[in-house]
């Protein structure tokens, strides 16, 4: 398994500083654009707000959601809609997920994790595989989360791992314990499958 760095107790501003430093290095390493993938849900947006005053050249950054709900972009549950609202005013290009899309190599894959060990919309019932031949899949969680009872579209494990660096932001002691168990190989949840196949550095803020 790849090297995993756990950083406990970080606040949104400290995570934003880490992101700014990582993305600044990635931009400095190339003259062209870079791509990143970021999660939806409630966690990333206060962190992204702390990046609004940064010196990042957002015009060179293409942003993909790691997953999305199958709803119109103006729906409150739309990840891409919220990401557009947060980052397009800064100059970033935001790409909506679609079946058959060809995700690029990412400078950063940023993930959350659910209490059931799901990552992106790769829920346990979807049986995600590290050797999946597809990069994007339409999926139906079972059970459907009551706060977002929608079909999903998601990057698969191979697409998420086509990245220089993995970042997790995990809130709460229960999730941190579940992540630690996955890290030790004590379960076969989607997060454990991703970590066992990872080859790049992993940073996890808890």
Secondary structure in CASP SS format (residue, H / E / C, confidence):
PFRMAT SS
TARGET T0000
AUTHOR 0000-0000-0000
METHOD secondary structure of the structure
MODEL  1
X C 1.00
X C 1.00
X C 1.00
X E 1.00
X E 1.00
X E 1.00
X E 1.00
X C 1.00
X C 1.00
X C 1.00
X C 1.00
X H 1.00
X H 1.00
X H 1.00
X H 1.00
X H 1.00
X H 1.00
X H 1.00
X H 1.00
X H 1.00
X H 1.00
X H 1.00
X H 1.00
X H 1.00
X H 1.00
X H 1.00
X H 1.00
X H 1.00
X C 1.00
X C 1.00
X C 1.00
X C 1.00
X C 1.00
X E 1.00
X E 1.00
X E 1.00
X E 1.00
X E 1.00
X C 1.00
X C 1.00
X C 1.00
X C 1.00
X H 1.00
X H 1.00
X H 1.00
X H 1.00
X H 1.00
X H 1.00
X H 1.00
X H 1.00
X C 1.00
X C 1.00
X C 1.00
X C 1.00
X C 1.00
X C 1.00
X C 1.00
X H 1.00
X H 1.00
X H 1.00
X E 1.00
X E 1.00
X E 1.00
X E 1.00
X E 1.00
X C 1.00
X E 1.00
X E 1.00
X E 1.00
X C 1.00
X C 1.00
X C 1.00
X C 1.00
X C 1.00
X C 1.00
X C 1.00
X C 1.00
X C 1.00
X H 1.00
X H 1.00
X H 1.00
X H 1.00
X H 1.00
X H 1.00
X H 1.00
X H 1.00
X H 1.00
X H 1.00
X H 1.00
X H 1.00
X C 1.00
X C 1.00
X E 1.00
X E 1.00
X E 1.00
X C 1.00
X C 1.00
X C 1.00
X C 1.00
X C 1.00
X C 1.00
X C 1.00
X C 1.00
X C 1.00
X C 1.00
X E 1.00
X C 1.00
X E 1.00
X E 1.00
X E 1.00
X E 1.00
X C 1.00
X C 1.00
X C 1.00
X C 1.00
X C 1.00
X C 1.00
X C 1.00
X E 1.00
X C 1.00
X C 1.00
X E 1.00
X C 1.00
X H 1.00
X H 1.00
X H 1.00
X C 1.00
X C 1.00
X C 1.00
X C 1.00
X C 1.00
X C 1.00
X C 1.00
X C 1.00
X C 1.00
X E 1.00
X E 1.00
X E 1.00
X E 1.00
X C 1.00
X C 1.00
X C 1.00
X C 1.00
X C 1.00
X C 1.00
X C 1.00
X C 1.00
X C 1.00
X C 1.00
X C 1.00
X C 1.00
X E 1.00
X E 1.00
X E 1.00
X E 1.00
X C 1.00
X H 1.00
X H 1.00
X H 1.00
X H 1.00
X H 1.00
X C 1.00
X E 1.00
X C 1.00
X E 1.00
X E 1.00
X E 1.00
X E 1.00
X E 1.00
X C 1.00
X C 1.00
X C 1.00
X H 1.00
X H 1.00
X H 1.00
X H 1.00
X H 1.00
X H 1.00
X H 1.00
X H 1.00
X H 1.00
X H 1.00
X H 1.00
X C 1.00
X C 1.00
X C 1.00
X C 1.00
X C 1.00
X C 1.00
X H 1.00
X H 1.00
X H 1.00
X H 1.00
X H 1.00
X H 1.00
X H 1.00
X H 1.00
X C 1.00
X C 1.00
X C 1.00
X E 1.00
X E 1.00
X E 1.00
X E 1.00
X E 1.00
X C 1.00
END
